[in-house]
Amino acid sequence: MSDTIDRLAGLGNNSPTFTTRHEREKVAVATQACEDLLLGNTLAGSLTQAERLVLAAEQARVSGVAALEAEYRSRAQALDCALAPELQAILDTAGVQTGNARMDAMLHFVRALALNPAESDQQALLAIPAAGLSVDDTVLLAQLIGFVAYQARLLVGVKAMAEMGGQADAPAAEPAAAAAFVHPANLPAPGEPLRRNGFTSETLDWKAWLPVLDPATATPEQQKVLEVSHPKAKSMDFYLLLGRQPEVLMERSQAFNAIMYAPGGLSRAEREVAATAVSRSNHCVYCASVHAQRFEQLAKRNDVMAQMFDDPDTAGTNARERAIIQSSLALTRSPGSFGKQNLQPLRDAGLSDLEILDMLHSAALFGWANRLMLNLGVEIYPQAS
């Protein structure tokens, strides 16, 4: 099979989990397209395919996802040319330092971001171009790390679904009757800034730590991806930086849109709950602000966002929210030990298999988004008026 997730998760064409996964065919196709681009042999630049495969294997190893580590290790060793000694050393010895300044700067970045993206910083990022990688290839490395974080978590989530036993045709449980919502007196009204524990729902800016594109001198391909990425992409550092790798940005945008905006399945508001839970766990203030705000716009309340800003481990106003948050946190923090035990509460709370898959997609996706935001720049708070 050409689909890596299906193959490594052991999904046969007749399995209920395969059927559920391919109800989101656009996500499956976009995920594979991102992998083919980031780990294939078509991208130009000094970051070779062998280096990308070895770094992906190392990230999967640190993340505890052995099946993905073995996949990329095997691909690296199967390349036509022999691996350079420092690359073979990375595959042979866990945690090795190679003595090559360029490779060791990249290794530090990969290992820091694998499980704890907030631990990296501007100094770690700038050490990479200082050691000889171009700015364009530094952006490519950041995208690779983000993608492998997403792919590893999606893989273990899909495997857990298969182990739990799919119910692709089973209807969701009927929601229990609920009392009319009463807004907590200690919270600002939805739409007003929610500021708690260093997190906020207000609109933030973001400043890149690397030189961004000048839209006036961007290539036609870069111009095109900026035009389709976001209405304000030509004035936003995030897109002007990622636009240095236009093919990768285009594929990532396809995956993002397919995950967050697909009709049916998990509600848009509950996808924002998963996104915010991951962002809160990873300490990504920018992503948490964006998706807390979107939740408020969709759900017309902010109580669960306040709970997550205070303590994500106890957050959730009902069984569905608590299950979504706890599963998202487990997937974020410990992908190597994630299993069906982390999904059963979702089914017990009445989520259908498609809703569970949508939750996994959203949580895994923000493993990617957070790593870009946290490690390529910094959030900027609005100036007080």
N, C-alpha and C positions, 0 to 999 in steps of 0.2 A: 504494500500500500504506500502511496506517496504522501499521505497525511501522517506527520510524525506523532501527533497527539493520539490519533486512533491506534497507530501501530504500537507505541510504547505503553498505552493504557490497555492493550489487548482487546480492543473492541472489534468484534466480528460484525459483519453486515446485518446480522439478524438479532443483535443484542438490543434490548430496550434503550440502553445508554447511548449506543450508536444512533438509534433513531432520534432520541431527544437531541443529541448534539447536532445532528444535521437538520433539525428544525431551525437552527441558527446557522444556516449554510454560509451566509455572508461573513459571519465571525470565523467559521472554520477556514474559509478560503482566504480571508484577510490575514489570519494568524499564520497560515502556511506561506503566504506570499511574503510576509515580513521575515520569516525564517530564511526562505530561499534567497532573499536579497541580502540580509545581514550576514549570512554564513555561507553564501555561495561565492562564485568566482567572477562576478560581473562588475563589482564596484571598483572604481579606480582609487588610487591613493597608496600611501606607503604602509598602511596597516593591512598586512597580507591575510589571505584566507587562512593559512596555517595558524597565524597568530590569533585570529578571531576565534577559530575552533578551539584552540588550546585555552584561551581565556574563558570561553563559554564553558568548557569542561571544568575549569577551576572554579568558576562561580557556582556551577551545579554541585560540585563537591562540597564547597563550603556551606551551601544551602541544605545539604543532606539529601539531595534528590539523585540517588545513585543511578537510576535508569537514564536520566538525561546526561549525567557525567559520562557514562559508558558510551552513549550515542555519539557525543562530540569527541571523545577520546578516540573512538574507532574511526570516525571520519578523518580526524587529523592524521592518524597513522596510516590511513589508506590513500593519502595524497600521493601523486606521482613522484614528487621530489621528497628526499629524506628530510626529516625535521631537523632544524638547527639544534645544536646541543642544549641551548638554554630552554628551548621549548620541550625537548624530551625530558629535561630535568624537572620541569613543572609537572609533567605527567607522571614521572617516576616517584617524586618525593613530595608529600604534602607539606605545604607551607614553605617551600624552598625559596631562597633568594638567589637570583642568577648571577649577580655581579654586573649585569648589563643595566645601566642607569635607565634607559628608555623602557625596557621591559619591566624592571622592578617598580618604576613609577606607575605603570599600568596595573601591575599585580596588586599594589597597595590599594589602588582605587577599586579594583574588582573585589578584593577581599573585604574592604571596609563596607562597600555598598551591598554585598550579598545578603546580609541579614539586618544590618543597622545603618540605613542610609543617612541618618542624621549625624553619624559619627564622622563622615567625611566633611571637608570644608574647602574654602577657597584655596588654601595653600596646597592641599592635595591635588586639586584640579590643575592649578597653574604649574605644578611640578611636571606635568605630562608634556605640555609644549616646551617647557624649559629643557626637558631631556631629549627633545628632538622630534616629537610628533607635531605635525601641522595642526593648526586650529581646526581645519575641516575634519581631519582624522580624529582629533580629540572629541569633537561632536559625535562622530561615528561611534567611537568607543562608548560614550555615554548612552547612545541609543541602543547599542548592543547589550550593555549591562541592564538597561531598563527592560529590553525585550526578554532576555533570559530570566529575569525576575518574574515577569508575567508568565512566560511559557512554563517555567518550573512549577509555579503555583497552579496554573490551569491543569497541567498534567496530573498532579497529585489529587486535585479536586475531581477530575473526571474519573480517575482510577477509583477514588472513594465512592463515587456514584455507582460504578459498575460493581464494586464489592458489596454495596448496600443492597443491590438488586433494584433494577429499574421498574418504574410503574408509569411508562410513557403515556398510557391511555387512561390512567386513573384520574378522576376529577379531584380538584382541590377540596379540602374540607370546607363545609359551610362556616363562614365567620360567625363567631358568637355575637349575640346582641351586646351592644356597648352603650354605656350612658353617654349623654351629650357631652362634648368636650368643653371643659372649663379651663381657661388659660391660667396657669399658675401666677399668683399675684406677685411673686418675686422676680418675674422675667419681663423684659421689655416686650412690647407688642411685636408680633411677626412683622418684618419689614424694617424695624428699628434695629440698630446695631446690638448684637449680642456679644458681649466681651466677658470671657471667663477663663481664668487659669492660663493666660497668655494666648488664647485663641479668640477668634472673632468671626462674625458673619459679615462684616463690612467689606466693601470692595477695596482690594489692595492692588498695588502695582508690583512689578517684578523687574529687577535689574540684573542683566547678564554679567558674568565675570570674564567673559571672553569677548573679543571684538565681534560685533554683529554686522550683518549685511547692510550696505547702503542700497535702499530700493532703487535709487536712480541708476546704479551701475550693476544691478543684479542681472544674471543671465536670463534669457527667455524662459528656461525651465524653472529657475528660481522665482521669477515673476509669476509664472502660472501657479505654482504651488502656494505662493503667498495669497494670490487672489482667491483661491478656493478654500484655504484653510480657515480663515476667520475674517469677518468684515473689517476688523481693525488690525489685521496681521502686519500691514506695512508700517505700523507705528508701535508695535509691541515687540520688546526685546526677545521674548520667548520664541516667537515665530521667525524673527529676523536672525536668530542664532541657529535654530534647527533648520532653517532654510538653506544653510550651508551644505546640507545633505538632502536635496530636494526629493530624490526618489524615496528615501527612508521616511521623510516627513509625510509624503503622500500616502505611503502604505500604512503608516501608523494612524493617520487620520481616518483611513477606511476602517481600520479595526475599531478605533474609538467610537465612530459614529454608529457602526453596526452593533456595538455592545450597549451604548447608553441610550440609543433612540429607537431600537427595534420595537415594533408594535406587539402587544400581547405579552404574556408571561408576567414576570415580576413588574410591579408598578414602577413608573419613573421615580416616584418619591422613594420607594424602598431601594432602588438602585443607588440613589443618592445617600441613603443610610449606609449602605455597604462602602461606598466611596469615602464617606466622611470617617467611618470607623477605621479604615486602613490609614487614611491621612492623619488621623489623631494618633494612632499607634506609632506611625513613622515620624511623628512630630513635624509634619509638613503643614505649616501654618497657612501657606498660600492656598493649597488644594483644599484644606479644611474650610477655609473661608468661602471659596467659590461654591462648594457643594453643600455646605450648610445653608447658604443663601438660596441655592436652587431648591433645596428641600422645603424651605419656608415658602417659597413662591408656589410650589406644587401642593403642599399639604396645608398651608395656611396656619402653621403652628411651628414652634421652635423648642418645645419641651424636651424632645429626645436629643436635639443638638446640644442643649445646655447640659443634659446628663452626660453626653459623650465628652464635652469639653472638660467637665469636672472629673469623671472617672469612667472611661469606656468599659471597664470590666464589670460594672454594675448597671450599665445603661440599658434603656429599653422601656417603653411605656406599655408594652403588651408582649405576648409570647412570640409573635412573629418577629418583632423588632429585636427582642433579646436573642433569639436564635440567629438572626442575620448578623447581628453585631458580634456575637461570640464566635460564630463560624468564620467571619471575616478576620477577626483578631488571630485566631488559631492559624489560619492560612498565611497570614502576614508574618507572624512571629516564628513559626516552627513548621515550615513546609515539609521537612523531612519526616515528621511524625504525624502529619495530617492523615486522617482516615475516616472510615464510615461513621465512627463514633462522633465526629465533628459535624456530620450531616444529618444524623438521625433526629436531633432536635428540630431541624427545619421541617422534616416530614411530619414529625409529631405536632408541629404548630400549624400544619395544614398546607404547606407549600407543595405545589405540584413539582414534578421532575423538571419541567421547563423553567419554573420559577427558581428552583435550586441552581440550575445551570446559569441562569441570568445573574444570580447572586455571585456565583463563582467567577463569572466573566468580569463583573464589576469590581470585585475585590482584587482579582489578579491584575486587572488593568491598572489599578492605582498603585500597585507595586512598581509599575513602569513610570507612571506620571509623577509620583513622588520623587523618584530617583532623578528625574530630569530637573524638577523644580529645586530640589534641595542641593544639588551638586553642580549645577551650571550657573547659579545665580542666587539672589536673595530677595525676599519679599520686602516691599516698601509700604509702610503705613501712610495713610493720608495725613497731610499736615493739618494741625488743628486750626480751625478758622478763628 
